[in-house]
Amino acid sequence: MTRHSTVFERLAPSASAVTESLRSTRSAVFWLEDAPVVSRPQLVGSHTADLTVVGGGYTGLWTAVLAKRRDPSARVVLLEAQTVGWAASGRNGGFAEASLTHGEDNGRTRWPDEYDTLERMGLENLDAIERDVAELGMDVQLERTGTLEVAYEPHQVQWLRDAEHGELLERDAVQAAIASPVYAAGLWTKDHCALVHPGRLASELARVAADLGVEIFEHSAVTGVRTRAGGVAVETGRGVVRSTQVALGTNVFRPLLRRARLSTVPVYDYVLMSEPLSDAQMADLGWRDRQGVSDLANQFHYSRLTADNRILYGGYDAVYHTGGRVRPEYEDREASYRTLASHFLTTYPQLEGLGFSHRWGGAIDTSTQFCAFHGLARRGRVAYAAGFTGLGVAATRFAAEVMLDRLAGESTPRTQLEMVRKKPLPFPPEPFAKIGIEATKWSLDRADHREGHRNLLLRTLDRLGLGFDS
């Protein structure tokens, strides 16, 4: 198979243009700077609760809110190691996708008999989020604009034409929607995604939780979860909460249950945020329908507009560090930012001269099935969910419902799903994890340079149900 250059290699901007675009960029998360800051106490001493929630990201916050809405009299305590929303929940692109399965292809391949049910439940979950935002008065800049999947290369155009959903936009139509000379076609799916402000979603969920009576403690990293007679003790460095039940939403960080420790690996993703576009730049660009945008490459990009008409542009690189380490120094990677800036200018050459104000990175909790898994432990007293693989903005609410169903001992349509009952295959231990992930990344890049053709390694992983995504 002949190796082909990609559009980002054929139409790469000058190195000086890339350097200039990054000249005034600083390492900071735009979403967190643009969200309200509330100081909350640290857990000190002994406390009791009906439910202890570990993790102040979307998973934990939705769990706390929904638990109080189910039973307003329940005492709910939420513990966060840093501050609410500081990790993945405050750093993502803000795409609230209806999909619970990381897209239709992944869902139909893994759960063919129940995919239609999963798709319906995913849409119902997204509808519920939209209702919650309205009913609870949450200022999260929600826009139900859908997503535009774009093709750069001829083989990707054919993939879009073969799709069974969405509105197909051929070259002239897609470029009329968004004026990028590299867009060869697009598929606009209008109902399956909403855009939100990630930082404000986290802060507003915390506000609602507190208004409902949830006790939120920050800077309270959990050091152990110990089963005791009649309950569970959740321990931090300076305190303990004794409760009847526990819900774990620890995302990418080291699981508190031994059984889950090989179920995820942390993969770093990187993002640039532009300065606000002028009215003239917006007129040149189009993008009047404000869809979220992603492309069809294995090493894919995603982009979107903010409320003040900045462009967020991220993806492509997926960086794994040996041993699955999560460290602050991994969040700033110059090579990834230069790659993103170059690809941005290839995509939107009319915006040369526009600078990037913010750059940041964060770790994604990747599972081998590309989407969340769910579990119950300690004789039904501890529920957990993780492995959202970059598509958790909406799916975390569904996961919260699953955990609460299970802790209540209820058999519901959610808990009966094979996707919910089945665990993903674990990642291998080191050094095999590092070797396998790097070989897979190389193979994905090779496929992007060979018209999407997957080599023996990728085909084998597909058959085994093992995945790794950019």
C-alpha positions as CSV (number, residue, x, y, z in Angstrom):
1,M,0.0,0.0,0.0
2,T,1.5,3.4,-1.1
3,R,2.1,5.9,1.6
4,H,0.2,9.2,1.0
5,S,0.9,12.5,2.7
6,T,-2.0,14.0,4.7
7,V,-3.5,17.4,4.0
8,F,-1.7,18.8,7.0
9,E,1.6,17.8,5.4
10,R,0.7,18.9,1.9
11,L,-0.6,22.3,2.9
12,A,1.5,23.0,6.0
13,P,1.9,26.7,7.0
14,S,5.4,28.2,7.5
15,A,7.2,27.6,10.8
16,S,7.2,31.3,11.4
17,A,3.4,31.6,11.1
18,V,3.1,28.8,13.7
19,T,5.6,30.5,16.0
20,E,3.8,33.8,15.7
21,S,0.4,32.3,16.5
22,L,1.8,30.9,19.8
23,R,3.7,34.0,20.8
24,S,1.3,35.3,23.4
25,T,-0.1,31.9,24.5
26,R,0.0,31.0,28.2
27,S,-0.4,27.8,30.0
28,A,-3.9,28.1,31.5
29,V,-7.3,26.5,31.2
30,F,-9.7,29.1,29.6
31,W,-12.8,27.3,30.9
32,L,-11.6,27.4,34.5
33,E,-10.6,31.0,34.3
34,D,-14.1,31.9,32.9
35,A,-16.1,30.1,35.6
36,P,-17.1,31.3,39.1
37,V,-14.7,30.3,41.9
38,V,-16.1,29.2,45.2
39,S,-14.0,28.4,48.2
40,R,-15.0,25.2,50.0
41,P,-13.8,23.7,53.3
42,Q,-11.4,20.7,53.7
43,L,-12.8,17.6,55.4
44,V,-11.5,17.5,59.0
45,G,-12.6,15.1,61.7
46,S,-15.3,12.5,61.7
47,H,-18.6,12.8,59.7
48,T,-21.5,10.5,58.8
49,A,-23.6,10.3,55.7
50,D,-26.0,8.1,53.8
51,L,-24.0,8.4,50.6
52,T,-20.4,9.5,50.2
53,V,-19.4,10.6,46.7
54,V,-15.7,10.5,45.8
55,G,-14.7,12.9,43.0
56,G,-15.8,16.5,42.2
57,G,-16.0,16.1,38.4
58,Y,-19.1,15.5,36.4
59,T,-19.6,11.9,37.5
60,G,-19.5,12.7,41.2
61,L,-21.4,16.0,40.9
62,W,-24.3,14.4,38.8
63,T,-24.4,11.5,41.3
64,A,-24.7,13.9,44.3
65,V,-27.4,16.1,42.5
66,L,-29.5,13.1,41.4
67,A,-29.2,11.4,44.8
68,K,-30.7,14.4,46.5
69,R,-33.4,14.7,43.9
70,R,-34.3,11.0,44.4
71,D,-34.3,11.4,48.2
72,P,-34.1,15.0,49.5
73,S,-33.8,13.7,53.1
74,A,-30.6,11.8,52.3
75,R,-27.3,13.1,53.8
76,V,-24.8,13.3,50.9
77,V,-21.2,14.2,51.3
78,L,-18.9,14.8,48.3
79,L,-15.1,14.7,48.6
80,E,-12.7,16.3,46.0
81,A,-8.9,15.9,46.1
82,Q,-8.3,19.4,44.5
83,T,-11.1,21.7,43.5
84,V,-14.4,21.0,41.8
85,G,-14.0,20.5,38.1
86,W,-10.3,21.1,38.0
87,A,-9.3,18.0,36.0
88,A,-11.0,16.5,32.9
89,S,-14.4,18.1,33.7
90,G,-12.9,21.6,33.4
91,R,-10.5,20.9,30.5
92,N,-12.5,19.2,27.8
93,G,-14.0,20.6,24.6
94,G,-17.5,20.9,25.9
95,F,-19.1,18.4,23.5
96,A,-22.1,16.8,25.2
97,E,-22.5,13.9,22.9
98,A,-25.7,11.7,23.1
99,S,-23.6,8.6,22.4
100,L,-23.0,6.3,25.4
101,T,-20.8,4.0,23.2
102,H,-18.2,6.4,21.7
103,G,-20.1,6.5,18.4
104,E,-22.3,4.2,16.3
105,D,-19.5,2.0,14.8
106,N,-18.1,1.2,18.2
107,G,-21.5,0.6,19.7
108,R,-22.8,-1.6,16.9
109,T,-19.6,-3.7,16.9
110,R,-19.6,-4.4,20.6
111,W,-23.3,-4.5,21.5
112,P,-25.2,-5.2,18.2
113,D,-28.3,-6.6,19.9
114,E,-28.9,-3.6,22.1
115,Y,-27.4,-0.7,20.2
116,D,-30.8,0.7,19.2
117,T,-31.7,0.8,22.9
118,L,-28.4,2.4,23.8
119,E,-28.9,5.1,21.1
120,R,-32.4,5.9,22.4
121,M,-31.2,6.0,26.0
122,G,-28.3,8.3,25.0
123,L,-30.7,10.7,23.4
124,E,-33.0,10.6,26.4
125,N,-30.0,11.3,28.6
126,L,-29.0,14.3,26.6
127,D,-32.6,15.6,26.6
128,A,-32.6,15.2,30.4
129,I,-29.5,17.3,30.7
130,E,-31.1,20.0,28.6
131,R,-34.2,19.9,30.8
132,D,-32.1,20.0,34.0
133,V,-30.1,23.0,32.7
134,A,-33.4,24.9,32.1
135,E,-35.3,23.7,35.2
136,L,-32.3,24.3,37.6
137,G,-31.4,27.7,36.0
138,M,-27.8,26.5,35.2
139,D,-25.7,29.1,33.3
140,V,-23.6,26.7,31.2
141,Q,-23.9,28.3,27.7
142,L,-25.7,25.2,26.3
143,E,-26.2,25.2,22.5
144,R,-27.9,22.2,20.9
145,T,-26.2,22.7,17.5
146,G,-25.1,19.2,16.7
147,T,-21.8,18.1,15.2
148,L,-20.3,18.3,11.8
149,E,-18.0,15.4,10.9
150,V,-15.7,16.6,8.1
151,A,-13.6,14.7,5.6
152,Y,-10.3,15.9,4.3
153,E,-9.3,12.9,2.0
154,P,-11.2,11.1,-0.7
155,H,-11.6,7.8,1.3
156,Q,-13.1,9.8,4.2
157,V,-15.6,11.4,1.8
158,Q,-16.8,7.9,0.9
159,W,-17.2,7.0,4.5
160,L,-19.5,10.0,5.0
161,R,-21.5,9.0,1.9
162,D,-22.0,5.5,3.3
163,A,-23.3,6.8,6.7
164,E,-26.9,6.1,7.5
165,H,-27.5,9.2,9.6
166,G,-27.1,13.0,9.4
167,E,-27.3,15.5,6.5
168,L,-24.6,15.0,3.9
169,L,-22.9,18.2,2.8
170,E,-20.7,17.9,-0.4
171,R,-17.7,20.1,-1.0
172,D,-19.5,23.3,-1.9
173,A,-22.1,22.9,0.9
174,V,-19.7,22.1,3.6
175,Q,-17.4,25.1,2.6
176,A,-20.5,27.3,2.6
177,A,-21.2,26.2,6.2
178,I,-17.6,26.7,7.3
179,A,-15.1,28.3,5.0
180,S,-12.2,25.8,5.2
181,P,-10.5,25.0,1.9
182,V,-9.6,21.5,3.1
183,Y,-13.1,20.4,3.9
184,A,-14.1,18.0,1.1
185,A,-17.4,16.9,2.6
186,G,-19.3,17.0,5.9
187,L,-22.0,15.1,7.7
188,W,-24.2,17.3,10.0
189,T,-26.0,15.4,12.8
190,K,-28.2,18.0,14.4
191,D,-29.8,16.3,17.5
192,H,-27.1,14.2,18.9
193,C,-24.8,16.8,20.5
194,A,-25.0,20.0,22.6
195,L,-22.1,22.3,23.3
196,V,-21.6,23.5,26.9
197,H,-19.1,25.6,28.8
198,P,-17.2,22.8,30.7
199,G,-16.0,24.9,33.6
200,R,-19.4,26.5,34.2
201,L,-21.1,23.1,34.0
202,A,-18.9,21.8,36.8
203,S,-19.4,25.0,38.9
204,E,-23.2,25.1,38.3
205,L,-23.6,21.4,39.2
206,A,-21.7,22.1,42.4
207,R,-23.9,25.1,43.1
208,V,-27.1,23.1,42.5
209,A,-25.7,20.3,44.7
210,A,-25.0,22.7,47.6
211,D,-28.4,24.3,47.2
212,L,-30.0,20.8,47.5
213,G,-28.0,20.2,50.8
214,V,-24.9,18.3,49.6
215,E,-21.9,18.9,51.7
216,I,-18.9,19.5,49.5
217,F,-15.3,19.3,50.7
218,E,-12.3,20.2,48.6
219,H,-8.6,19.5,49.1
220,S,-9.7,16.2,50.7
221,A,-8.0,13.4,48.8
222,V,-9.3,10.0,49.7
223,T,-6.6,7.6,51.0
224,G,-8.8,4.6,51.6
225,V,-12.2,3.0,51.4
226,R,-12.7,0.5,54.2
227,T,-15.7,-1.7,54.7
228,R,-17.0,-1.8,58.3
229,A,-19.9,-3.5,60.0
230,G,-23.0,-1.8,58.6
231,G,-21.2,0.7,56.3
232,V,-18.1,2.0,54.6
233,A,-15.5,4.4,56.0
234,V,-14.0,6.8,53.5
235,E,-10.7,8.2,54.8
236,T,-8.8,11.3,53.9
237,G,-5.6,12.7,55.4
238,R,-7.4,14.7,58.0
239,G,-10.9,13.1,58.3
240,V,-13.2,10.3,57.7
241,V,-16.8,9.9,56.5
242,R,-18.8,6.8,57.6
243,S,-21.7,6.1,55.4
244,T,-24.0,3.4,54.3
245,Q,-23.0,3.6,50.6
246,V,-20.2,5.1,48.4
247,A,-20.1,6.2,44.8
248,L,-16.7,6.5,43.2
249,G,-16.1,8.9,40.3
250,T,-12.3,9.1,40.3
251,N,-12.0,9.2,36.5
252,V,-8.3,8.9,35.4
253,F,-6.8,8.8,38.9
254,R,-5.6,5.7,40.6
255,P,-8.7,3.6,41.4
256,L,-9.5,3.0,45.0
257,L,-10.6,-0.5,44.2
258,R,-7.9,-3.0,43.3
259,R,-10.1,-4.7,40.8
260,A,-10.3,-1.6,38.6
261,R,-6.6,-0.8,38.4
262,L,-5.9,-2.2,35.0
263,S,-9.2,-1.1,33.5
264,T,-8.0,2.4,32.4
265,V,-4.9,4.1,31.3
266,P,-4.3,7.9,31.3
267,V,-3.8,9.4,27.9
268,Y,-2.9,13.1,27.6
269,D,-4.9,15.3,25.1
270,Y,-3.9,18.9,24.2
271,V,-5.9,22.0,23.3
272,L,-5.4,25.5,22.0
273,M,-7.9,28.4,22.5
274,S,-7.7,31.4,20.1
275,E,-8.3,35.0,20.8
276,P,-11.8,36.2,20.0
277,L,-12.5,36.5,16.3
278,S,-13.4,39.9,14.9
279,D,-16.7,40.5,13.1
280,A,-14.8,40.5,9.8
281,Q,-13.0,37.2,10.6
282,M,-16.3,35.6,11.6
283,A,-17.9,36.8,8.3
284,D,-15.0,35.3,6.4
285,L,-15.3,32.0,8.3
286,G,-19.0,31.6,8.2
287,W,-19.8,28.9,10.9
288,R,-23.2,30.6,11.4
289,D,-24.8,27.4,12.7
290,R,-22.1,27.0,15.4
291,Q,-21.8,23.2,15.1
292,G,-19.1,21.3,16.9
293,V,-16.6,19.9,14.4
294,S,-14.6,16.7,14.3
295,D,-12.8,14.9,11.5
296,L,-12.6,11.3,10.5
297,A,-8.9,10.6,10.9
298,N,-7.7,8.0,13.4
299,Q,-5.7,10.9,14.9
300,F,-8.6,13.2,14.9
301,H,-9.1,16.9,15.7
302,Y,-12.1,18.7,17.3
303,S,-13.0,22.3,17.2
304,R,-15.8,24.6,18.3
305,L,-16.8,28.2,18.9
306,T,-17.1,29.7,22.4
307,A,-19.8,32.3,23.4
308,D,-17.4,35.1,22.6
309,N,-16.3,33.6,19.3
310,R,-13.0,32.1,20.2
311,I,-12.1,28.8,18.5
312,L,-11.1,25.9,20.6
313,Y,-8.9,23.5,18.6
314,G,-7.7,20.2,20.1
315,G,-6.9,16.5,19.7
316,Y,-4.6,14.7,17.3
317,D,-1.9,13.7,19.8
318,A,-2.5,11.1,22.4
319,V,0.4,10.8,24.8
320,Y,0.8,8.0,27.3
321,H,3.5,8.0,29.9
322,T,5.1,4.8,31.1
323,G,3.5,3.4,34.2
324,G,0.3,5.3,33.6
325,R,1.5,8.3,35.6
326,V,-0.6,11.5,35.9
327,R,1.6,14.5,36.6
328,P,1.2,18.3,36.3
329,E,4.4,18.6,34.1
330,Y,2.7,16.5,31.4
331,E,0.1,19.1,30.9
332,D,2.3,21.5,28.9
333,R,3.9,20.0,25.8
334,E,5.4,22.3,23.2
335,A,5.5,19.8,20.4
336,S,1.8,19.1,20.6
337,Y,0.9,22.8,20.7
338,R,3.1,23.5,17.6
339,T,1.4,20.6,15.8
340,L,-2.1,21.8,16.7
341,A,-1.2,25.4,15.6
342,S,0.1,24.2,12.3
343,H,-3.0,22.1,11.6
344,F,-5.3,25.0,12.6
345,L,-3.6,27.2,10.1
346,T,-3.9,24.5,7.4
347,T,-7.6,24.3,8.2
348,Y,-8.3,28.0,8.5
349,P,-5.6,29.8,6.4
350,Q,-7.7,33.0,6.3
351,L,-7.1,33.3,10.1
352,E,-3.3,33.6,9.8
353,G,-2.3,36.3,12.2
354,L,-4.9,35.3,14.8
355,G,-3.1,34.4,18.1
356,F,-3.8,31.7,20.7
357,S,-4.5,33.0,24.2
358,H,-4.5,29.7,26.1
359,R,-3.0,26.3,25.9
360,W,-3.6,23.3,28.2
361,G,-3.6,19.6,28.4
362,G,-5.3,16.9,30.5
363,A,-5.5,13.2,31.0
364,I,-8.3,11.1,29.6
365,D,-9.4,7.9,31.3
366,T,-9.2,5.5,28.4
367,S,-10.7,2.0,28.5
368,T,-10.3,-0.8,26.0
369,Q,-14.0,-0.6,25.0
370,F,-13.7,3.1,24.3
371,C,-16.5,4.0,26.7
372,A,-17.5,3.9,30.3
373,F,-17.7,0.7,32.4
374,H,-19.7,0.3,35.5
375,G,-19.3,-1.8,38.6
376,L,-20.5,-2.7,42.1
377,A,-18.3,-3.9,45.0
378,R,-18.1,-4.5,48.7
379,R,-21.3,-6.4,48.8
380,G,-23.3,-3.8,47.0
381,R,-22.2,-0.9,49.1
382,V,-19.7,0.7,46.7
383,A,-20.6,1.6,43.1
384,Y,-18.1,3.0,40.5
385,A,-17.9,4.2,36.9
386,A,-14.9,5.2,34.8
387,G,-13.3,4.8,31.4
388,F,-15.3,7.5,29.5
389,T,-12.4,7.8,26.9
390,G,-13.1,11.4,26.1
391,L,-16.8,11.2,25.7
392,G,-18.0,11.8,29.2
393,V,-19.6,15.2,29.3
394,A,-23.1,13.8,28.9
395,A,-22.4,10.1,29.6
396,T,-21.4,10.9,33.2
397,R,-25.1,11.7,34.0
398,F,-26.1,8.3,32.7
399,A,-23.4,6.7,34.8
400,A,-24.6,8.5,37.9
401,E,-28.1,7.1,37.3
402,V,-26.6,3.6,36.9
403,M,-24.7,3.9,40.2
404,L,-27.7,5.1,42.1
405,D,-29.9,2.3,40.6
406,R,-27.4,-0.3,41.7
407,L,-26.9,1.1,45.2
408,A,-30.6,1.1,45.6
409,G,-30.7,-2.6,44.6
410,E,-33.0,-1.7,41.7
411,S,-33.3,-3.7,38.4
412,T,-33.9,-1.1,35.8
413,P,-33.5,-0.9,32.0
414,R,-30.2,0.8,32.6
415,T,-28.8,-1.9,34.9
416,Q,-29.9,-4.7,32.6
417,L,-27.8,-3.5,29.7
418,E,-25.0,-5.8,28.6
419,M,-22.9,-2.7,28.2
420,V,-23.4,-1.9,31.9
421,R,-23.0,-5.5,33.2
422,K,-19.9,-6.4,31.1
423,K,-16.4,-5.3,32.1
424,P,-13.9,-4.3,29.5
425,L,-10.7,-6.3,28.9
426,P,-7.9,-5.0,31.1
427,F,-4.8,-3.3,29.8
428,P,-1.7,-5.4,30.2
429,P,0.8,-4.4,32.9
430,E,4.1,-2.6,32.1
431,P,6.2,-2.8,30.1
432,F,3.7,-4.4,27.8
433,A,1.2,-1.6,28.1
434,K,3.7,1.0,26.9
435,I,4.9,-1.2,24.1
436,G,1.3,-2.0,22.9
437,I,0.1,1.6,23.1
438,E,3.1,2.9,21.1
439,A,2.7,0.2,18.5
440,T,-1.0,1.0,18.2
441,K,-0.4,4.7,17.9
442,W,2.2,4.0,15.1
443,S,-0.4,1.8,13.3
444,L,-3.1,4.5,13.6
445,D,-0.8,7.1,12.1
446,R,0.2,4.6,9.3
447,A,-3.5,4.0,8.6
448,D,-4.1,7.8,8.2
449,H,-1.3,7.8,5.6
450,R,-2.7,4.7,3.8
451,E,-6.2,5.7,3.0
452,G,-7.6,4.4,6.3
453,H,-6.4,0.8,5.7
454,R,-5.8,-0.9,9.1
455,N,-2.8,-3.2,9.5
456,L,-2.7,-6.6,11.1
457,L,-2.2,-5.2,14.6
458,L,-5.2,-3.0,14.4
459,R,-7.4,-5.7,12.8
460,T,-6.3,-8.1,15.6
461,L,-7.1,-5.6,18.3
462,D,-10.5,-5.0,16.6
463,R,-11.3,-8.7,16.8
464,L,-10.2,-8.9,20.4
465,G,-12.3,-6.0,21.4
466,L,-9.2,-4.0,22.5
467,G,-9.0,-0.3,21.6
468,F,-6.9,2.7,21.9
469,D,-7.9,6.1,20.4
470,S,-6.4,9.5,19.9
